[in-house]
Each structure stands twice: as structure tokens, then as C-alpha cells.
Amino acid sequence: KPNNTTCLMEANKLVGLALLSMLLAAGFTMNILACSLWTKNFWLLLSLLAYIVAPLPSIVVALVSQDDSFDRAPKDRQSFSAFFTGALITSGFALPIILLHVEKIVWGSLILAVCGGMLVYITIMAYLYFFHRKDDNDHW
């Protein structure tokens, strides 16, 4: 029979997951609205792809790396994944700015795309932080 604290922790995780899913849906909605409201230009969806793919290098390195303290390769892999994650995030922010510069989108689309992208990326990072920690004793 589970005790009250276990049930409370599980309920908190479900509430956190529901909140994160709402934030993710809001970010996707903002990006879709940025594409369709003013200019009917769907090139901005590529920035959304960059935000979705951004955590993948870190996830792959975490799955592949070993905890061998005498090997330098895991640190090199972490640096390599951090570089690619940063490059993907930068491209996600830079693409709307470049599209504004070449006059494919307007300022409203830029603001919605950047805010929506920030929501998507923050949601993904919050999910990875709260639900994929090595120390599972911490809770919301």
C-alpha cells in the first residue's frame, strides 16, 4: 500500500508534466501563428525544427558515454554536444532575424517566432531537467 507522500509526489509529477505540455503547445501555436498570420510564409517552421533537434546531441552523448574517469573521451563528447546544441539554438534564433532582414516576414512574425521558440526550448530543457535526472530522489 503506497503512503501519502508517494501519491503526492506522483501527482506533482503529473501536474508538472501537464504544465510542460501546455507550454509546449503554446510554443508550437505561437510558431504556427507567426507563419500564418501576417505573411503566409512557412519558412519559420525550420526554426522550430532547430529547437526540437537541439537537445538530441546531449541526449546521444549521455546514452553513449561511459563513466570511466581515466578516459578523456567523455569530456570531449560533452564539449562536442554542447557546441552542436549551441549552434542549433543559435540557428533557431537567427533564422527569423535573417528572414526579417530579407523581408520575407514582418516584425510581428519575428516576435511570435522568437517567443514561441523560446517557449519550446525552455519546455524541452525543463522536461530533461526535472524528469531525466540521475538523482531521482528530488521532486517538484
PyMOL CGO cylinders between C-alpha atoms (Angstrom):
from pymol import cmd
from pymol.cgo import CYLINDER

trace = [
    CYLINDER, 0.00, 0.00, 0.00, 1.61, 3.32, -1.06, 0.3, 1, 1, 1, 1, 1, 1,
    CYLINDER, 1.61, 3.32, -1.06, 1.90, 6.05, 1.53, 0.3, 1, 1, 1, 1, 1, 1,
    CYLINDER, 1.90, 6.05, 1.53, 0.60, 9.60, 1.16, 0.3, 1, 1, 1, 1, 1, 1,
    CYLINDER, 0.60, 9.60, 1.16, 3.94, 11.17, 0.22, 0.3, 1, 1, 1, 1, 1, 1,
    CYLINDER, 3.94, 11.17, 0.22, 4.43, 8.75, -2.69, 0.3, 1, 1, 1, 1, 1, 1,
    CYLINDER, 4.43, 8.75, -2.69, 0.98, 9.54, -4.07, 0.3, 1, 1, 1, 1, 1, 1,
    CYLINDER, 0.98, 9.54, -4.07, 1.63, 13.27, -3.62, 0.3, 1, 1, 1, 1, 1, 1,
    CYLINDER, 1.63, 13.27, -3.62, 4.96, 13.05, -5.46, 0.3, 1, 1, 1, 1, 1, 1,
    CYLINDER, 4.96, 13.05, -5.46, 3.34, 11.20, -8.35, 0.3, 1, 1, 1, 1, 1, 1,
    CYLINDER, 3.34, 11.20, -8.35, 0.53, 13.76, -8.52, 0.3, 1, 1, 1, 1, 1, 1,
    CYLINDER, 0.53, 13.76, -8.52, 3.12, 16.58, -8.57, 0.3, 1, 1, 1, 1, 1, 1,
    CYLINDER, 3.12, 16.58, -8.57, 4.92, 14.89, -11.46, 0.3, 1, 1, 1, 1, 1, 1,
    CYLINDER, 4.92, 14.89, -11.46, 1.66, 14.61, -13.40, 0.3, 1, 1, 1, 1, 1, 1,
    CYLINDER, 1.66, 14.61, -13.40, 0.85, 18.28, -12.76, 0.3, 1, 1, 1, 1, 1, 1,
    CYLINDER, 0.85, 18.28, -12.76, 4.35, 19.26, -13.87, 0.3, 1, 1, 1, 1, 1, 1,
    CYLINDER, 4.35, 19.26, -13.87, 4.07, 17.16, -16.99, 0.3, 1, 1, 1, 1, 1, 1,
    CYLINDER, 4.07, 17.16, -16.99, 0.67, 18.70, -17.81, 0.3, 1, 1, 1, 1, 1, 1,
    CYLINDER, 0.67, 18.70, -17.81, 2.11, 22.19, -17.35, 0.3, 1, 1, 1, 1, 1, 1,
    CYLINDER, 2.11, 22.19, -17.35, 5.07, 21.41, -19.58, 0.3, 1, 1, 1, 1, 1, 1,
    CYLINDER, 5.07, 21.41, -19.58, 2.80, 20.00, -22.27, 0.3, 1, 1, 1, 1, 1, 1,
    CYLINDER, 2.80, 20.00, -22.27, 0.68, 23.17, -22.20, 0.3, 1, 1, 1, 1, 1, 1,
    CYLINDER, 0.68, 23.17, -22.20, 3.81, 25.32, -22.55, 0.3, 1, 1, 1, 1, 1, 1,
    CYLINDER, 3.81, 25.32, -22.55, 5.00, 23.20, -25.46, 0.3, 1, 1, 1, 1, 1, 1,
    CYLINDER, 5.00, 23.20, -25.46, 1.61, 23.50, -27.17, 0.3, 1, 1, 1, 1, 1, 1,
    CYLINDER, 1.61, 23.50, -27.17, 1.69, 27.28, -26.64, 0.3, 1, 1, 1, 1, 1, 1,
    CYLINDER, 1.69, 27.28, -26.64, 5.16, 27.46, -28.20, 0.3, 1, 1, 1, 1, 1, 1,
    CYLINDER, 5.16, 27.46, -28.20, 4.10, 25.43, -31.23, 0.3, 1, 1, 1, 1, 1, 1,
    CYLINDER, 4.10, 25.43, -31.23, 0.97, 27.54, -31.59, 0.3, 1, 1, 1, 1, 1, 1,
    CYLINDER, 0.97, 27.54, -31.59, 2.97, 30.76, -31.48, 0.3, 1, 1, 1, 1, 1, 1,
    CYLINDER, 2.97, 30.76, -31.48, 5.30, 29.49, -34.21, 0.3, 1, 1, 1, 1, 1, 1,
    CYLINDER, 5.30, 29.49, -34.21, 2.43, 28.38, -36.42, 0.3, 1, 1, 1, 1, 1, 1,
    CYLINDER, 2.43, 28.38, -36.42, 0.70, 31.72, -35.92, 0.3, 1, 1, 1, 1, 1, 1,
    CYLINDER, 0.70, 31.72, -35.92, 3.94, 33.51, -36.79, 0.3, 1, 1, 1, 1, 1, 1,
    CYLINDER, 3.94, 33.51, -36.79, 3.92, 31.66, -40.09, 0.3, 1, 1, 1, 1, 1, 1,
    CYLINDER, 3.92, 31.66, -40.09, 0.28, 32.14, -40.96, 0.3, 1, 1, 1, 1, 1, 1,
    CYLINDER, 0.28, 32.14, -40.96, -0.99, 35.44, -39.53, 0.3, 1, 1, 1, 1, 1, 1,
    CYLINDER, -0.99, 35.44, -39.53, 0.82, 38.12, -41.48, 0.3, 1, 1, 1, 1, 1, 1,
    CYLINDER, 0.82, 38.12, -41.48, 2.88, 36.76, -44.35, 0.3, 1, 1, 1, 1, 1, 1,
    CYLINDER, 2.88, 36.76, -44.35, 1.70, 33.20, -45.14, 0.3, 1, 1, 1, 1, 1, 1,
    CYLINDER, 1.70, 33.20, -45.14, 5.38, 32.21, -45.23, 0.3, 1, 1, 1, 1, 1, 1,
    CYLINDER, 5.38, 32.21, -45.23, 6.15, 28.84, -43.69, 0.3, 1, 1, 1, 1, 1, 1,
    CYLINDER, 6.15, 28.84, -43.69, 9.95, 29.12, -43.69, 0.3, 1, 1, 1, 1, 1, 1,
    CYLINDER, 9.95, 29.12, -43.69, 9.75, 29.92, -39.98, 0.3, 1, 1, 1, 1, 1, 1,
    CYLINDER, 9.75, 29.92, -39.98, 8.88, 26.32, -39.21, 0.3, 1, 1, 1, 1, 1, 1,
    CYLINDER, 8.88, 26.32, -39.21, 12.54, 25.48, -39.84, 0.3, 1, 1, 1, 1, 1, 1,
    CYLINDER, 12.54, 25.48, -39.84, 13.46, 27.40, -36.70, 0.3, 1, 1, 1, 1, 1, 1,
    CYLINDER, 13.46, 27.40, -36.70, 11.03, 25.19, -34.79, 0.3, 1, 1, 1, 1, 1, 1,
    CYLINDER, 11.03, 25.19, -34.79, 12.84, 22.15, -36.16, 0.3, 1, 1, 1, 1, 1, 1,
    CYLINDER, 12.84, 22.15, -36.16, 16.12, 23.57, -34.83, 0.3, 1, 1, 1, 1, 1, 1,
    CYLINDER, 16.12, 23.57, -34.83, 14.65, 23.88, -31.32, 0.3, 1, 1, 1, 1, 1, 1,
    CYLINDER, 14.65, 23.88, -31.32, 13.29, 20.34, -31.39, 0.3, 1, 1, 1, 1, 1, 1,
    CYLINDER, 13.29, 20.34, -31.39, 16.58, 18.83, -32.58, 0.3, 1, 1, 1, 1, 1, 1,
    CYLINDER, 16.58, 18.83, -32.58, 18.74, 20.96, -30.21, 0.3, 1, 1, 1, 1, 1, 1,
    CYLINDER, 18.74, 20.96, -30.21, 18.71, 18.58, -27.18, 0.3, 1, 1, 1, 1, 1, 1,
    CYLINDER, 18.71, 18.58, -27.18, 19.47, 15.50, -29.28, 0.3, 1, 1, 1, 1, 1, 1,
    CYLINDER, 19.47, 15.50, -29.28, 23.31, 15.82, -29.22, 0.3, 1, 1, 1, 1, 1, 1,
    CYLINDER, 23.31, 15.82, -29.22, 23.27, 15.96, -25.42, 0.3, 1, 1, 1, 1, 1, 1,
    CYLINDER, 23.27, 15.96, -25.42, 20.89, 13.01, -25.20, 0.3, 1, 1, 1, 1, 1, 1,
    CYLINDER, 20.89, 13.01, -25.20, 23.01, 10.90, -27.57, 0.3, 1, 1, 1, 1, 1, 1,
    CYLINDER, 23.01, 10.90, -27.57, 26.20, 11.70, -25.64, 0.3, 1, 1, 1, 1, 1, 1,
    CYLINDER, 26.20, 11.70, -25.64, 24.53, 10.84, -22.34, 0.3, 1, 1, 1, 1, 1, 1,
    CYLINDER, 24.53, 10.84, -22.34, 23.46, 7.47, -23.76, 0.3, 1, 1, 1, 1, 1, 1,
    CYLINDER, 23.46, 7.47, -23.76, 26.82, 6.66, -25.35, 0.3, 1, 1, 1, 1, 1, 1,
    CYLINDER, 26.82, 6.66, -25.35, 29.30, 7.97, -22.77, 0.3, 1, 1, 1, 1, 1, 1,
    CYLINDER, 29.30, 7.97, -22.77, 30.72, 5.77, -20.09, 0.3, 1, 1, 1, 1, 1, 1,
    CYLINDER, 30.72, 5.77, -20.09, 31.71, 6.74, -16.55, 0.3, 1, 1, 1, 1, 1, 1,
    CYLINDER, 31.71, 6.74, -16.55, 35.38, 5.89, -16.98, 0.3, 1, 1, 1, 1, 1, 1,
    CYLINDER, 35.38, 5.89, -16.98, 37.27, 8.59, -15.07, 0.3, 1, 1, 1, 1, 1, 1,
    CYLINDER, 37.27, 8.59, -15.07, 40.60, 7.74, -16.78, 0.3, 1, 1, 1, 1, 1, 1,
    CYLINDER, 40.60, 7.74, -16.78, 39.27, 8.31, -20.29, 0.3, 1, 1, 1, 1, 1, 1,
    CYLINDER, 39.27, 8.31, -20.29, 39.25, 11.83, -21.75, 0.3, 1, 1, 1, 1, 1, 1,
    CYLINDER, 39.25, 11.83, -21.75, 36.73, 10.93, -24.48, 0.3, 1, 1, 1, 1, 1, 1,
    CYLINDER, 36.73, 10.93, -24.48, 33.53, 11.55, -22.44, 0.3, 1, 1, 1, 1, 1, 1,
    CYLINDER, 33.53, 11.55, -22.44, 34.58, 15.17, -21.74, 0.3, 1, 1, 1, 1, 1, 1,
    CYLINDER, 34.58, 15.17, -21.74, 35.36, 15.66, -25.42, 0.3, 1, 1, 1, 1, 1, 1,
    CYLINDER, 35.36, 15.66, -25.42, 31.99, 14.23, -26.38, 0.3, 1, 1, 1, 1, 1, 1,
    CYLINDER, 31.99, 14.23, -26.38, 30.23, 16.54, -23.92, 0.3, 1, 1, 1, 1, 1, 1,
    CYLINDER, 30.23, 16.54, -23.92, 32.02, 19.56, -25.34, 0.3, 1, 1, 1, 1, 1, 1,
    CYLINDER, 32.02, 19.56, -25.34, 31.18, 18.45, -28.87, 0.3, 1, 1, 1, 1, 1, 1,
    CYLINDER, 31.18, 18.45, -28.87, 27.49, 18.00, -28.00, 0.3, 1, 1, 1, 1, 1, 1,
    CYLINDER, 27.49, 18.00, -28.00, 27.38, 21.37, -26.21, 0.3, 1, 1, 1, 1, 1, 1,
    CYLINDER, 27.38, 21.37, -26.21, 28.83, 23.01, -29.33, 0.3, 1, 1, 1, 1, 1, 1,
    CYLINDER, 28.83, 23.01, -29.33, 26.19, 21.48, -31.61, 0.3, 1, 1, 1, 1, 1, 1,
    CYLINDER, 26.19, 21.48, -31.61, 23.38, 22.26, -29.18, 0.3, 1, 1, 1, 1, 1, 1,
    CYLINDER, 23.38, 22.26, -29.18, 24.50, 25.88, -29.07, 0.3, 1, 1, 1, 1, 1, 1,
    CYLINDER, 24.50, 25.88, -29.07, 24.77, 26.02, -32.85, 0.3, 1, 1, 1, 1, 1, 1,
    CYLINDER, 24.77, 26.02, -32.85, 21.23, 24.67, -33.26, 0.3, 1, 1, 1, 1, 1, 1,
    CYLINDER, 21.23, 24.67, -33.26, 19.79, 27.10, -30.72, 0.3, 1, 1, 1, 1, 1, 1,
    CYLINDER, 19.79, 27.10, -30.72, 21.61, 30.00, -32.38, 0.3, 1, 1, 1, 1, 1, 1,
    CYLINDER, 21.61, 30.00, -32.38, 20.29, 28.98, -35.78, 0.3, 1, 1, 1, 1, 1, 1,
    CYLINDER, 20.29, 28.98, -35.78, 16.78, 28.78, -34.33, 0.3, 1, 1, 1, 1, 1, 1,
    CYLINDER, 16.78, 28.78, -34.33, 17.04, 32.40, -33.22, 0.3, 1, 1, 1, 1, 1, 1,
    CYLINDER, 17.04, 32.40, -33.22, 18.97, 33.59, -36.28, 0.3, 1, 1, 1, 1, 1, 1,
    CYLINDER, 18.97, 33.59, -36.28, 16.62, 32.22, -38.94, 0.3, 1, 1, 1, 1, 1, 1,
    CYLINDER, 16.62, 32.22, -38.94, 13.70, 34.55, -38.10, 0.3, 1, 1, 1, 1, 1, 1,
    CYLINDER, 13.70, 34.55, -38.10, 16.08, 37.51, -37.94, 0.3, 1, 1, 1, 1, 1, 1,
    CYLINDER, 16.08, 37.51, -37.94, 17.52, 36.63, -41.35, 0.3, 1, 1, 1, 1, 1, 1,
    CYLINDER, 17.52, 36.63, -41.35, 14.03, 36.21, -42.80, 0.3, 1, 1, 1, 1, 1, 1,
    CYLINDER, 14.03, 36.21, -42.80, 13.11, 39.64, -41.44, 0.3, 1, 1, 1, 1, 1, 1,
    CYLINDER, 13.11, 39.64, -41.44, 16.26, 41.11, -42.99, 0.3, 1, 1, 1, 1, 1, 1,
    CYLINDER, 16.26, 41.11, -42.99, 15.42, 39.75, -46.46, 0.3, 1, 1, 1, 1, 1, 1,
    CYLINDER, 15.42, 39.75, -46.46, 11.84, 40.98, -45.96, 0.3, 1, 1, 1, 1, 1, 1,
    CYLINDER, 11.84, 40.98, -45.96, 10.14, 37.60, -46.09, 0.3, 1, 1, 1, 1, 1, 1,
    CYLINDER, 10.14, 37.60, -46.09, 8.43, 38.20, -42.73, 0.3, 1, 1, 1, 1, 1, 1,
    CYLINDER, 8.43, 38.20, -42.73, 7.33, 41.23, -40.69, 0.3, 1, 1, 1, 1, 1, 1,
    CYLINDER, 7.33, 41.23, -40.69, 8.15, 42.29, -37.12, 0.3, 1, 1, 1, 1, 1, 1,
    CYLINDER, 8.15, 42.29, -37.12, 5.09, 40.59, -35.65, 0.3, 1, 1, 1, 1, 1, 1,
    CYLINDER, 5.09, 40.59, -35.65, 6.14, 37.26, -37.13, 0.3, 1, 1, 1, 1, 1, 1,
    CYLINDER, 6.14, 37.26, -37.13, 9.65, 37.71, -35.76, 0.3, 1, 1, 1, 1, 1, 1,
    CYLINDER, 9.65, 37.71, -35.76, 8.41, 38.41, -32.24, 0.3, 1, 1, 1, 1, 1, 1,
    CYLINDER, 8.41, 38.41, -32.24, 5.98, 35.47, -32.26, 0.3, 1, 1, 1, 1, 1, 1,
    CYLINDER, 5.98, 35.47, -32.26, 8.59, 33.11, -33.73, 0.3, 1, 1, 1, 1, 1, 1,
    CYLINDER, 8.59, 33.11, -33.73, 11.30, 34.02, -31.22, 0.3, 1, 1, 1, 1, 1, 1,
    CYLINDER, 11.30, 34.02, -31.22, 8.93, 33.90, -28.23, 0.3, 1, 1, 1, 1, 1, 1,
    CYLINDER, 8.93, 33.90, -28.23, 7.44, 30.61, -29.40, 0.3, 1, 1, 1, 1, 1, 1,
    CYLINDER, 7.44, 30.61, -29.40, 10.89, 29.15, -29.96, 0.3, 1, 1, 1, 1, 1, 1,
    CYLINDER, 10.89, 29.15, -29.96, 11.97, 30.20, -26.50, 0.3, 1, 1, 1, 1, 1, 1,
    CYLINDER, 11.97, 30.20, -26.50, 8.91, 28.52, -25.01, 0.3, 1, 1, 1, 1, 1, 1,
    CYLINDER, 8.91, 28.52, -25.01, 9.62, 25.29, -26.91, 0.3, 1, 1, 1, 1, 1, 1,
    CYLINDER, 9.62, 25.29, -26.91, 13.28, 25.19, -25.96, 0.3, 1, 1, 1, 1, 1, 1,
    CYLINDER, 13.28, 25.19, -25.96, 12.67, 26.10, -22.31, 0.3, 1, 1, 1, 1, 1, 1,
    CYLINDER, 12.67, 26.10, -22.31, 9.99, 23.42, -22.11, 0.3, 1, 1, 1, 1, 1, 1,
    CYLINDER, 9.99, 23.42, -22.11, 12.30, 20.75, -23.53, 0.3, 1, 1, 1, 1, 1, 1,
    CYLINDER, 12.30, 20.75, -23.53, 15.11, 21.73, -21.17, 0.3, 1, 1, 1, 1, 1, 1,
    CYLINDER, 15.11, 21.73, -21.17, 12.75, 21.80, -18.16, 0.3, 1, 1, 1, 1, 1, 1,
    CYLINDER, 12.75, 21.80, -18.16, 11.47, 18.34, -19.06, 0.3, 1, 1, 1, 1, 1, 1,
    CYLINDER, 11.47, 18.34, -19.06, 15.01, 16.97, -19.32, 0.3, 1, 1, 1, 1, 1, 1,
    CYLINDER, 15.01, 16.97, -19.32, 15.99, 18.65, -16.05, 0.3, 1, 1, 1, 1, 1, 1,
    CYLINDER, 15.99, 18.65, -16.05, 13.01, 17.53, -13.98, 0.3, 1, 1, 1, 1, 1, 1,
    CYLINDER, 13.01, 17.53, -13.98, 12.31, 14.09, -15.44, 0.3, 1, 1, 1, 1, 1, 1,
    CYLINDER, 12.31, 14.09, -15.44, 15.69, 12.75, -16.56, 0.3, 1, 1, 1, 1, 1, 1,
    CYLINDER, 15.69, 12.75, -16.56, 17.99, 13.48, -13.65, 0.3, 1, 1, 1, 1, 1, 1,
    CYLINDER, 17.99, 13.48, -13.65, 20.42, 10.92, -12.35, 0.3, 1, 1, 1, 1, 1, 1,
    CYLINDER, 20.42, 10.92, -12.35, 19.29, 11.68, -8.78, 0.3, 1, 1, 1, 1, 1, 1,
    CYLINDER, 19.29, 11.68, -8.78, 15.66, 10.59, -8.75, 0.3, 1, 1, 1, 1, 1, 1,
    CYLINDER, 15.66, 10.59, -8.75, 15.13, 11.44, -5.07, 0.3, 1, 1, 1, 1, 1, 1,
    CYLINDER, 15.13, 11.44, -5.07, 14.39, 15.08, -5.90, 0.3, 1, 1, 1, 1, 1, 1,
    CYLINDER, 14.39, 15.08, -5.90, 10.87, 16.01, -6.83, 0.3, 1, 1, 1, 1, 1, 1,
    CYLINDER, 10.87, 16.01, -6.83, 8.87, 19.10, -7.77, 0.3, 1, 1, 1, 1, 1, 1,
]
cmd.load_cgo(trace, "trace")
